[in-house]
């Protein structure tokens, strides 16, 4: 990441989002927390309990980025990532993506937002430092 905030290293952001992917449940929880920190109000995270007394776990992460919605769906044992094309808030097309392609799209969306928002740029810097 450039120190003047003018540009964002998308590969560095993507690698930060990929970190600790060995434990899927912890990975999805960590990813949701990171994205909520960077994009408050622009990300929707759905959590549900597994059973009556279990802790709530992330089931869905959705990010609206321009004319697309990037979604991650988790059932606790597997992930599905997709990109939906939007027009006027209506989904026109759903495309399933490989996880790495989805992370690259999220990173690119974060970089665009960081170029527009000083607050997002600072949150991204914190994400990359931690």
C-alpha positions in Angstrom: 0.0 0.0 0.0 1.3 3.4 -0.9 1.9 5.7 2.0 0.1 8.6 0.4 -3.1 6.6 0.0 -3.1 7.1 -3.7 -3.0 3.4 -4.6 -3.7 0.1 -3.0 -1.7 -3.1 -3.6 -4.6 -5.5 -4.5 -2.4 -8.6 -4.2 -1.4 -7.6 -0.7 -5.1 -7.1 0.2 -6.0 -10.4 -1.3 -3.3 -12.2 0.5 -4.3 -10.7 3.8 -7.9 -11.8 3.2 -6.6 -15.4 2.4 -4.6 -15.6 5.6 -5.4 -18.5 8.0 -7.7 -20.4 5.6 -6.7 -23.8 7.1 -9.6 -23.7 9.7 -12.7 -22.9 7.5 -15.0 -21.8 10.4 -12.4 -19.5 11.9 -11.4 -18.2 8.4 -15.0 -17.2 7.6 -15.5 -15.6 11.0 -12.2 -13.7 10.6 -12.9 -12.6 7.1 -16.4 -11.3 8.1 -14.8 -9.3 11.0 -12.2 -7.8 8.7 -14.7 -6.8 6.0 -17.1 -5.4 8.6 -14.2 -3.2 9.9 -13.2 -2.0 6.4 -16.7 -1.5 5.0 -19.1 -0.8 7.8 -22.6 -0.4 6.5 -21.7 -1.7 3.0 -21.4 -5.3 4.0 -24.1 -7.7 5.3 -23.1 -10.6 7.4 -25.7 -13.2 8.3 -25.0 -15.4 11.4 -27.1 -18.4 12.6 -26.8 -20.9 15.4 -25.9 -24.5 14.7 -28.3 -26.2 17.0 -30.1 -24.8 20.1 -27.1 -23.7 22.2 -24.3 -23.4 19.8 -22.6 -20.1 19.0 -23.7 -18.1 16.0 -21.6 -18.8 12.9 -21.3 -16.8 9.7 -23.6 -18.2 7.0 -23.4 -15.5 4.4 -21.3 -12.4 3.6 -22.6 -10.0 0.9 -20.9 -7.0 -0.4 -22.5 -4.6 -3.0 -19.7 -3.3 -5.2 -21.1 -1.1 -8.0 -23.1 -3.2 -10.4 -22.2 -6.5 -8.7 -22.9 -8.3 -5.4 -20.1 -10.5 -4.1 -21.4 -13.3 -1.8 -19.8 -16.0 0.3 -22.1 -18.8 1.6 -20.8 -21.1 4.3 -22.5 -24.2 5.7 -19.7 -24.8 8.2 -17.9 -27.4 6.1 -17.7 -25.8 2.6 -17.8 -22.5 0.9 -19.6 -21.2 -2.1 -18.6 -17.9 -3.6 -20.4 -16.0 -6.3 -20.8 -12.7 -8.1 -24.3 -11.5 -9.0 -24.8 -8.8 -11.7 -27.3 -6.1 -10.6 -29.4 -3.6 -12.3 -31.5 -1.3 -10.1 -31.0 -3.7 -7.2 -32.4 -6.6 -9.2 -30.1 -9.6 -9.7 -29.7 -10.3 -13.5 -27.2 -13.1 -13.4 -25.4 -15.3 -10.8 -22.0 -16.6 -11.5 -20.2 -19.1 -9.1 -16.6 -18.1 -8.7 -13.5 -20.0 -7.4 -12.6 -18.7 -3.9 -9.4 -17.0 -5.2 -11.3 -15.2 -7.9 -13.9 -14.1 -5.4 -11.1 -12.8 -3.1 -9.5 -10.9 -6.0 -12.9 -9.3 -6.8 -13.4 -8.3 -3.1 -9.8 -6.9 -3.0 -10.5 -4.9 -6.1 -13.7 -3.5 -4.7 -11.9 -2.6 -1.5 -9.2 -0.8 -3.5 -11.8 1.2 -5.4 -13.5 2.2 -2.2 -10.2 3.1 -0.6 -9.6 5.4 -3.5 -12.8 7.2 -2.7 -12.8 7.1 1.1 -10.0 8.1 3.5 -11.8 6.1 6.3 -11.7 2.9 4.2 -8.1 3.5 3.2 -7.2 3.7 6.9 -9.2 0.6 7.7 -7.3 -1.2 5.0 -4.0 -0.1 6.4 -5.0 -1.6 9.8 -6.1 -4.8 8.1 -2.7 -5.1 6.3 -0.7 -4.3 9.5 -2.5 -6.9 11.7 
